[in-house]
Amino acid sequence: MNKTTEQPSLICGIDASTNTMAFAFYRNKILTQYGKLNFKGDNIYEKVIDANLKVKSFFEHYNLTESVVIEHTVFMNSPKTAADLALVQGAIIGGVGLAGIKIIGRVSPITWQSFLGNKKLNKEEQIKIRSENPNKSPSWYKAYERDFRKRRTIKLLEIIYDKEIHDYDVADAAGIGHWAVNNWDKAIGFDKD
C-alpha cells in the first residue's frame, strides 16, 4: 500500500469482528459519522464474501475516504476464531482496496486504548471490583472487567467528542480513529506500538 506521511482529511477507523465492521469517520480530526455493517452467511466463507461485497460498496458510496485504520488482530484463545477473524479482516481490506482506498494502517488494541486513557485495570481497580462483587468465578471477573473498559471507552469518547455512542464495537472504531488522527505516522508506519 501507498506509504505517505501526509495525513488525509478523511480517515475511517475500523473495528472488525467475524460478523460486523464497526466504522467511525474523522474529517480533519473531528468525529463525524459512525455505525456498523452486519455480515450475513451460514458459514464463515459466506460471511467473507458478504463482507467483501458490502465493504466495497460502502466505501464506493463514501468515495472521499482516503484512508482506513483497522484494529490489528491479537492473540486469541481460540485458533478457529483467530482464523475466522483473519479471513473477515482480509475481506474487509480487499473491499477497501477494491473501492480505491490506497492508505491502510493498523493499530493494536492496547495501543489505542491506552492513548485514549483506557489502560488495563490496575490492581486497585481489580481489588475494588472483587470486593464489590465477592465470590464470583474468574471468568465472571474477566467479563466484568472487559465490560467495564468498554463502558469507559464510551465515556471517554463522549467527553472528547460530545457524541453519545451506545454500541461497544462502534465505540472501539471511534477509539481506533481517535488514535489514528493523533498518531498518523505510527498508524501508517507499522510501528511496533
Steps between C-alpha positions, in 0.01 A plus 500: 500500500598861449724635776459870570541715805253767389184447701186474287202716586259201516602192698286205605570297814390136475428239765431165337346182632395185322146642469541876472711796401461797731618827349565857605580780256725789595514810281786732591533320836132545588276196551219545250320171428502152647309175485522132419464265204369150570623200304269213417566140412446147622874443535819703514560483125157642421567777756837574338336540159225717649758710687704562187197603294351724769828669591585571134153646442511695826831669422400565139202690646732688738740560214682790666653264756877516456615259769389234743663387821397159629555333834780248465420140591648394832531173688177309548435188701315339211699420184171465309386850601842644411489333157141613435584858603805499272280391209247776566770764548651392170160537333462846654845613385427352157173694478675818612766454231245419229320824592821686417632580848877476491606592854435228755639507852464294812525523877501250784211519748709590805674782309184691407331420832797631700520813284132565567564468874352154539795288606463155652347504846756544774517285815299750707217502245500121484491470879212749520299301244560177690407655836178645353417168330629221726497128430485519121688276260820614327315506167231725652767750615668491160169570323413775749839667452461484121155657524630764743769603251251506212275735700802714586589527129149630430524756782841625388383545141189686621724740695739554208248527214170577672337206321297221654603161367312206646654209309828358634635408156421844356664661803809288435504615136478860622785433744710354218427806286580734789840338540562506123428869449733583789774250409489499123864408436474203733167391346647464154860440597435159652685597819508234767275691742 
